[in-house]
Amino acid sequence: MTAKSAGERSPMGLRERRRRDVQDRLLHTGLELFLTQGYEETTVSGIARRADVSERTFFRHLPSKEDVILEPLRAMHVVFRQELARRPVNEAPLQSLRRTVSSALRSAPPRDRQLALRALRVMGRDETARWVSTRLALEQHGRVAEAIRTQRGLPADDPRPGLLTGAFGSATLQAASRWSRDPNGTARSLERVGESHYALLNTALGNDWSTPFSTEGPPGAEHQRKPRPSS
């Protein structure tokens, strides 16, 4: 590497660090204001003023006020999907999701984990913020369900990945809401609260999926494909 090329690269690294520092300041400031005065009562101008930047700078880093909540959650969803892809295919699907939550919380970069926990606290305490995050939850629901379906080689019309992901997502929201009431909640305590909720899903969804799914037969019948008559 020449001295010139090294010099050309270092300013880019410095600019990126500065961009990240400003974005982090906006995210931390916005989340703090959401917690202390409420999501609806907090404005972009108020966040920018408290972070000591202009509104124009805010919008260079974040598209909208909603993204103060959504950006940290998106980052954690990326880590979650990466960890889910590492789970063994012979593991029960519900067990995979439960273990993925723990591994994602532990493997996420400290910056992403800290911001995501703050966003979850806002979401758990503020009803409007919870509705804001619903759109992201629905978007991620489809991605996670498709990842499970693809990883396990299930047919496109198998409804179980979608049902499991929906139930798991609902349990996660409930767990986050309960966890958010503890002002000293940590990533580890979030794991514990989540596990207490996920355990309730085990009876209905915790079995393995080695038997092919079929909607044939009366309610309560075993989900087994009926053999087709030979031609």
Residue frames as qw, qx, qy, qz and C-alpha x, y, z in Angstrom:
[[0.000, 0.889, 0.458, 0.000, 0.00, 0.00, 0.00],
 [0.413, 0.416, -0.026, 0.810, 1.39, 3.41, -0.95],
 [0.157, -0.260, -0.440, 0.845, 1.41, 6.39, 1.35],
 [0.273, -0.010, -0.239, -0.932, -1.09, 8.06, -0.94],
 [0.544, -0.268, -0.689, -0.396, -3.57, 5.20, -0.88],
 [0.425, -0.338, -0.704, 0.459, -3.31, 4.96, 2.92],
 [0.026, -0.194, -0.206, 0.959, -3.96, 8.68, 3.17],
 [0.389, -0.105, -0.447, -0.799, -6.94, 8.40, 0.88],
 [0.544, -0.313, -0.768, -0.124, -8.48, 5.65, 2.97],
 [0.315, -0.227, -0.634, 0.668, -8.05, 7.16, 6.43],
 [0.217, 0.025, 0.077, -0.973, -10.27, 10.25, 5.82],
 [0.592, -0.174, -0.564, -0.550, -13.07, 7.92, 4.67],
 [0.554, -0.254, -0.749, 0.259, -12.73, 5.95, 7.89],
 [0.136, -0.148, -0.407, 0.891, -12.77, 9.17, 9.89],
 [0.380, -0.070, -0.217, -0.896, -15.88, 10.43, 8.10],
 [0.626, -0.237, -0.691, -0.272, -17.64, 7.14, 8.74],
 [0.425, -0.243, -0.679, 0.547, -16.78, 7.29, 12.44],
 [0.070, 0.087, 0.186, -0.976, -18.07, 10.83, 12.65],
 [0.512, -0.145, -0.461, -0.710, -21.28, 9.85, 10.85],
 [0.610, -0.270, -0.744, 0.037, -21.77, 6.96, 13.26],
 [0.265, -0.164, -0.536, 0.785, -21.09, 9.19, 16.27],
 [0.279, -0.006, -0.021, -0.960, -23.73, 11.69, 15.17],
 [0.621, -0.178, -0.587, -0.488, -26.25, 8.96, 14.44],
 [0.526, -0.224, -0.748, 0.337, -25.62, 7.33, 17.81],
 [0.059, -0.105, -0.380, 0.917, -26.11, 10.65, 19.56],
 [0.461, -0.067, -0.250, -0.849, -29.42, 11.16, 17.77],
 [0.651, -0.188, -0.706, -0.207, -30.58, 7.63, 18.58],
 [0.417, -0.202, -0.681, 0.567, -29.63, 7.82, 22.26],
 [0.091, 0.066, 0.202, -0.973, -31.15, 11.29, 22.60],
 [0.527, -0.110, -0.410, -0.736, -34.37, 10.35, 20.83],
 [0.626, -0.227, -0.746, -0.012, -34.86, 7.15, 22.83],
 [0.271, -0.167, -0.582, 0.749, -34.22, 9.01, 26.09],
 [0.271, 0.029, 0.024, -0.962, -36.82, 11.64, 25.18],
 [0.598, -0.168, -0.615, -0.486, -39.32, 8.95, 24.20],
 [0.535, -0.241, -0.753, 0.297, -38.88, 7.40, 27.65],
 [0.200, -0.226, -0.455, 0.838, -39.12, 10.62, 29.62],
 [0.272, 0.318, 0.132, -0.899, -41.81, 12.54, 27.73],
 [0.673, 0.399, 0.567, -0.256, -43.47, 10.02, 25.40],
 [0.499, 0.130, 0.626, 0.585, -43.20, 9.20, 21.71],
 [0.210, 0.769, 0.522, 0.303, -45.99, 11.48, 20.47],
 [0.227, -0.952, -0.104, 0.178, -44.84, 14.42, 22.57],
 [0.517, -0.483, 0.400, 0.583, -41.28, 14.22, 21.20],
 [0.566, 0.804, 0.060, -0.174, -40.51, 16.05, 17.96],
 [0.816, 0.323, 0.027, 0.480, -37.66, 15.82, 15.49],
 [0.158, 0.797, -0.148, 0.563, -36.74, 19.43, 16.28],
 [0.623, -0.709, 0.215, -0.252, -36.66, 18.56, 19.99],
 [0.949, -0.112, 0.147, 0.255, -34.36, 15.59, 19.37],
 [0.621, 0.547, -0.008, 0.562, -32.06, 17.65, 17.13],
 [0.128, -0.853, 0.160, -0.480, -31.93, 20.51, 19.61],
 [0.769, -0.586, 0.239, -0.090, -31.10, 18.20, 22.53],
 [0.909, 0.028, 0.208, 0.361, -28.44, 16.44, 20.43],
 [0.204, -0.761, 0.200, 0.583, -26.99, 19.82, 19.45],
 [0.313, 0.022, 0.689, 0.653, -27.48, 19.39, 15.70],
 [0.363, 0.212, -0.136, -0.897, -29.80, 20.90, 13.11],
 [0.772, 0.261, 0.424, -0.395, -32.99, 19.27, 11.83],
 [0.648, 0.635, -0.353, -0.227, -31.30, 19.00, 8.45],
 [0.091, 0.496, -0.853, 0.137, -28.53, 16.95, 10.09],
 [0.597, -0.017, 0.683, -0.420, -31.15, 14.72, 11.72],
 [0.807, 0.452, 0.197, -0.325, -32.71, 13.90, 8.36],
 [0.424, 0.659, -0.612, -0.109, -29.30, 13.22, 6.81],
 [0.015, -0.337, 0.911, -0.236, -28.88, 10.40, 9.32],
 [0.226, 0.261, 0.898, -0.274, -32.43, 9.18, 9.91],
 [0.019, -0.338, -0.648, -0.682, -35.38, 9.30, 7.48],
 [0.446, -0.598, -0.311, -0.590, -38.01, 9.96, 10.17],
 [0.406, -0.528, 0.485, -0.567, -38.75, 10.06, 13.88],
 [0.961, -0.078, 0.022, -0.266, -39.94, 6.45, 13.62],
 [0.792, 0.403, -0.398, 0.227, -36.44, 5.37, 12.64],
 [0.132, -0.630, 0.576, -0.504, -35.12, 6.33, 16.07],
 [0.763, -0.205, 0.500, -0.355, -36.93, 3.18, 17.26],
 [0.929, 0.334, 0.071, -0.145, -36.72, 1.11, 14.10],
 [0.451, 0.725, -0.510, 0.106, -33.02, 1.51, 13.28],
 [0.226, -0.494, 0.788, -0.291, -31.75, -0.28, 16.44],
 [0.786, 0.058, 0.519, -0.331, -34.36, -3.03, 16.04],
 [0.781, 0.585, -0.167, -0.143, -33.42, -3.56, 12.38],
 [0.208, 0.670, -0.696, 0.156, -29.79, -4.02, 13.37],
 [0.458, -0.269, 0.777, -0.337, -30.75, -6.69, 15.93],
 [0.857, 0.317, 0.243, -0.327, -32.98, -8.45, 13.41],
 [0.581, 0.655, -0.481, -0.046, -29.95, -8.80, 11.11],
 [0.059, -0.473, 0.831, -0.287, -27.98, -10.44, 13.92],
 [0.697, 0.000, 0.556, -0.453, -30.98, -12.65, 14.74],
 [0.855, 0.454, -0.031, -0.248, -31.28, -13.97, 11.17],
 [0.390, 0.637, -0.657, 0.098, -27.53, -14.60, 11.00],
 [0.278, -0.329, 0.817, -0.385, -27.66, -16.62, 14.22],
 [0.802, 0.178, 0.355, -0.447, -30.78, -18.49, 13.10],
 [0.734, 0.555, -0.348, -0.180, -29.01, -19.59, 9.91],
 [0.176, 0.527, -0.800, 0.226, -26.35, -21.27, 12.09],
 [0.666, -0.201, 0.538, -0.476, -28.82, -23.49, 13.96],
 [0.150, -0.133, 0.953, 0.226, -28.72, -27.23, 13.08],
 [0.484, -0.017, -0.446, -0.752, -31.50, -28.29, 10.72],
 [0.537, -0.215, -0.814, -0.054, -32.41, -31.30, 12.90],
 [0.076, -0.108, -0.584, 0.801, -33.20, -29.05, 15.87],
 [0.052, 0.680, 0.727, -0.078, -36.88, -28.53, 16.76],
 [0.236, 0.618, 0.253, 0.706, -37.91, -25.20, 15.17],
 [0.398, -0.871, -0.153, -0.243, -39.18, -23.62, 18.38],
 [0.771, -0.493, 0.052, 0.400, -35.96, -24.60, 20.13],
 [0.583, 0.277, 0.209, 0.735, -33.99, -22.99, 17.32],
 [0.015, -0.787, -0.195, -0.586, -35.82, -19.69, 17.74],
 [0.623, -0.778, -0.085, -0.009, -35.43, -19.75, 21.53],
 [0.773, -0.306, 0.135, 0.539, -31.70, -20.38, 21.32],
 [0.452, 0.500, 0.244, 0.697, -31.31, -17.81, 18.57],
 [0.228, -0.915, -0.144, -0.300, -32.68, -15.06, 20.83],
 [0.697, -0.668, 0.114, 0.234, -30.03, -15.82, 23.44],
 [0.725, -0.021, 0.291, 0.624, -27.17, -16.12, 20.96],
 [0.282, 0.718, 0.273, 0.575, -28.22, -12.92, 19.14],
 [0.358, -0.921, -0.049, -0.142, -28.29, -10.92, 22.37],
 [0.730, -0.557, 0.233, 0.321, -24.86, -12.24, 23.33],
 [0.682, 0.083, 0.394, 0.611, -23.15, -11.96, 19.95],
 [0.243, 0.892, 0.280, 0.257, -24.47, -8.55, 18.88],
 [0.417, 0.359, -0.221, 0.805, -21.96, -5.68, 18.97],
 [0.246, -0.409, -0.592, 0.650, -22.30, -3.82, 22.30],
 [0.113, 0.165, -0.076, -0.977, -23.44, -0.66, 20.51],
 [0.435, -0.148, -0.626, -0.629, -26.26, -2.48, 18.69],
 [0.444, -0.351, -0.809, 0.158, -27.30, -4.39, 21.80],
 [0.154, -0.312, -0.435, 0.830, -27.44, -1.28, 23.97],
 [0.264, 0.106, -0.205, -0.937, -29.54, 0.67, 21.47],
 [0.473, -0.188, -0.751, -0.420, -31.87, -2.26, 20.83],
 [0.345, -0.369, -0.764, 0.402, -32.52, -2.75, 24.55],
 [0.027, 0.288, 0.218, -0.932, -33.34, 0.96, 24.84],
 [0.376, 0.016, -0.468, -0.800, -35.70, 0.72, 21.86],
 [0.458, -0.274, -0.840, -0.099, -37.41, -2.34, 23.37],
 [0.191, -0.348, -0.609, 0.687, -37.87, -0.46, 26.63],
 [0.230, 0.198, -0.070, -0.950, -39.56, 2.39, 24.76],
 [0.449, -0.060, -0.698, -0.555, -41.70, -0.07, 22.81],
 [0.384, -0.290, -0.857, 0.185, -42.78, -1.85, 25.97],
 [0.137, -0.412, -0.507, 0.745, -43.78, 1.32, 27.78],
 [0.222, 0.414, -0.053, -0.881, -45.28, 3.48, 25.03],
 [0.641, 0.398, 0.635, -0.167, -48.34, 2.31, 23.12],
 [0.496, 0.823, -0.063, -0.271, -47.72, 4.53, 20.09],
 [0.003, 0.666, -0.726, -0.172, -44.13, 3.33, 19.86],
 [0.537, -0.022, 0.841, -0.064, -45.42, -0.23, 20.00],
 [0.656, 0.630, 0.367, -0.195, -47.64, 0.44, 16.98],
 [0.258, 0.842, -0.399, -0.255, -44.71, 2.02, 15.14],
 [0.182, -0.473, 0.857, 0.094, -42.70, -1.17, 15.60],
 [0.747, 0.217, 0.565, -0.274, -45.56, -3.41, 14.42],
 [0.663, 0.699, -0.139, -0.231, -44.76, -2.74, 10.78],
 [0.159, 0.648, -0.745, 0.021, -41.19, -3.88, 11.27],
 [0.507, -0.173, 0.801, -0.267, -42.36, -6.96, 13.17],
 [0.794, 0.433, 0.319, -0.285, -44.63, -7.96, 10.28],
 [0.506, 0.752, -0.405, -0.121, -41.84, -7.41, 7.78],
 [0.033, -0.535, 0.832, -0.142, -39.43, -9.56, 9.77],
 [0.740, 0.012, 0.560, -0.372, -42.09, -12.22, 10.38],
 [0.836, 0.515, -0.001, -0.189, -42.09, -13.11, 6.69],
 [0.367, 0.711, -0.593, 0.088, -38.29, -13.16, 6.47],
 [0.320, -0.402, 0.802, -0.305, -37.87, -15.42, 9.50],
 [0.816, 0.173, 0.436, -0.337, -40.64, -17.78, 8.37],
 [0.748, 0.621, -0.206, -0.107, -39.06, -18.05, 4.92],
 [0.111, 0.656, -0.727, 0.173, -35.63, -18.69, 6.45],
 [0.560, -0.190, 0.738, -0.325, -37.06, -21.57, 8.51],
 [0.841, 0.397, 0.229, -0.288, -38.93, -22.97, 5.52],
 [0.583, 0.706, -0.400, -0.030, -35.89, -22.82, 3.25],
 [0.109, -0.595, 0.764, -0.226, -33.44, -24.18, 5.83],
 [0.540, -0.085, 0.785, -0.291, -35.62, -27.23, 6.47],
 [0.049, 0.073, -0.829, -0.552, -36.64, -27.84, 2.88],
 [0.308, 0.434, 0.737, -0.417, -40.36, -27.41, 3.59],
 [0.262, 0.498, 0.641, 0.521, -42.84, -26.85, 0.75],
 [0.034, 0.225, 0.032, 0.973, -44.05, -23.32, 0.11],
 [0.518, -0.450, -0.346, -0.640, -47.59, -24.14, 1.22],
 [0.590, -0.280, -0.671, 0.351, -46.55, -25.50, 4.64],
 [0.208, -0.839, -0.148, -0.480, -48.16, -23.06, 7.12],
 [0.768, -0.511, -0.282, 0.264, -46.14, -24.09, 10.17],
 [0.528, 0.055, -0.101, 0.841, -43.19, -21.67, 9.73],
 [0.092, -0.503, -0.164, -0.843, -45.59, -18.74, 9.52],
 [0.657, -0.621, -0.329, -0.272, -47.68, -19.92, 12.46],
 [0.775, -0.316, -0.268, 0.478, -44.63, -20.57, 14.61],
 [0.388, 0.190, -0.033, 0.901, -43.00, -17.25, 13.74],
 [0.277, -0.603, -0.238, -0.709, -46.22, -15.35, 14.45],
 [0.747, -0.593, -0.297, -0.053, -46.70, -17.02, 17.84],
 [0.728, -0.161, -0.180, 0.642, -43.04, -16.55, 18.70],
 [0.202, 0.391, 0.062, 0.896, -43.13, -12.89, 17.71],
 [0.474, -0.672, -0.256, -0.508, -46.22, -12.31, 19.86],
 [0.808, -0.478, -0.253, 0.232, -44.53, -13.98, 22.83],
 [0.579, 0.092, -0.086, 0.806, -41.45, -11.80, 22.27],
 [0.073, -0.566, -0.126, -0.811, -43.52, -8.61, 22.31],
 [0.678, -0.645, -0.254, -0.245, -45.26, -9.71, 25.51],
 [0.807, -0.272, -0.201, 0.484, -41.92, -10.55, 27.11],
 [0.383, 0.298, -0.015, 0.874, -40.42, -7.20, 26.08],
 [0.317, -0.674, -0.197, -0.638, -43.40, -5.37, 27.54],
 [0.782, -0.588, -0.206, 0.014, -43.02, -7.12, 30.89],
 [0.749, -0.058, -0.105, 0.652, -39.23, -6.70, 30.90],
 [0.219, 0.558, 0.082, 0.796, -39.53, -2.97, 30.16],
 [0.493, -0.790, -0.209, -0.298, -41.20, -2.36, 33.55],
 [0.784, -0.462, -0.048, 0.412, -37.90, -3.10, 35.28],
 [0.156, 0.976, -0.144, -0.047, -35.82, 0.10, 35.09],
 [0.285, -0.686, 0.657, 0.126, -32.67, -1.96, 35.68],
 [0.926, 0.230, 0.286, -0.094, -33.41, -4.66, 33.12],
 [0.186, -0.604, 0.658, 0.409, -30.39, -6.14, 31.34],
 [0.551, 0.342, -0.621, -0.441, -29.88, -8.31, 28.27],
 [0.188, 0.086, -0.963, 0.174, -29.61, -11.33, 30.57],
 [0.301, 0.258, 0.661, -0.637, -32.87, -10.52, 32.37],
 [0.577, 0.391, -0.188, -0.692, -34.55, -10.06, 28.96],
 [0.390, 0.227, -0.874, -0.181, -33.38, -13.58, 28.08],
 [0.016, 0.092, 0.904, -0.416, -34.96, -14.94, 31.27],
 [0.449, 0.369, 0.342, -0.739, -38.27, -13.16, 30.74],
 [0.537, 0.387, -0.490, -0.568, -38.34, -14.30, 27.13],
 [0.250, 0.135, -0.959, 0.000, -37.70, -17.91, 28.11],
 [0.232, 0.206, 0.756, -0.576, -40.59, -17.83, 30.59],
 [0.565, 0.458, 0.076, -0.681, -42.89, -16.79, 27.74],
 [0.467, 0.408, -0.682, -0.389, -41.45, -19.10, 25.09],
 [0.057, -0.091, 0.971, -0.214, -41.87, -22.07, 27.40],
 [0.510, 0.324, 0.504, -0.618, -45.63, -21.54, 27.21],
 [0.599, 0.507, -0.317, -0.533, -45.48, -22.17, 23.46],
 [0.029, -0.396, 0.913, 0.093, -43.77, -25.52, 23.85],
 [0.523, 0.174, 0.775, -0.309, -46.90, -27.60, 24.34],
 [0.636, 0.643, 0.280, -0.323, -48.43, -26.49, 21.05],
 [0.560, 0.803, -0.194, -0.063, -45.39, -25.81, 18.87],
 [0.296, -0.740, 0.604, 0.020, -42.41, -27.50, 20.47],
 [0.878, 0.023, 0.476, 0.044, -42.56, -30.84, 18.69],
 [0.287, -0.333, 0.616, 0.654, -40.36, -31.71, 15.75],
 [0.584, 0.549, -0.002, -0.598, -41.54, -31.37, 12.18],
 [0.180, -0.299, 0.879, 0.323, -40.25, -34.64, 10.80],
 [0.367, 0.427, 0.827, -0.012, -43.80, -35.70, 9.86],
 [0.082, 0.217, 0.449, 0.863, -45.08, -33.99, 6.71],
 [0.251, 0.286, 0.422, -0.823, -47.98, -31.60, 7.26],
 [0.079, -0.295, -0.778, -0.548, -51.43, -32.22, 5.80],
 [0.355, -0.011, 0.251, -0.901, -54.74, -30.46, 6.26],
 [0.588, -0.087, -0.662, -0.456, -56.64, -33.59, 5.24],
 [0.438, -0.236, -0.829, 0.256, -58.82, -35.36, 7.75],
 [0.370, -0.805, -0.402, -0.233, -61.15, -34.18, 10.52],
 [0.103, -0.804, 0.336, -0.481, -60.07, -31.71, 13.23],
 [0.656, -0.548, 0.467, -0.225, -57.79, -33.38, 15.74],
 [0.974, 0.209, 0.036, 0.082, -56.56, -36.00, 13.29],
 [0.648, -0.443, 0.310, 0.537, -52.84, -36.66, 13.13],
 [0.337, 0.837, -0.207, -0.379, -51.06, -34.45, 10.56],
 [0.492, -0.244, 0.761, 0.346, -49.87, -37.19, 8.29],
 [0.412, 0.390, -0.441, -0.696, -50.11, -37.34, 4.55],
 [0.841, 0.129, 0.448, -0.273, -52.41, -40.06, 3.32],
 [0.386, -0.211, 0.747, 0.498, -50.79, -42.37, 0.83],
 [0.508, 0.438, -0.205, -0.713, -51.97, -41.74, -2.70],
 [0.874, 0.161, 0.445, -0.113, -53.51, -44.71, -4.49],
 [0.342, -0.311, 0.668, 0.583, -51.24, -46.17, -7.08],
 [0.544, 0.487, -0.141, -0.669, -52.36, -45.59, -10.64]]
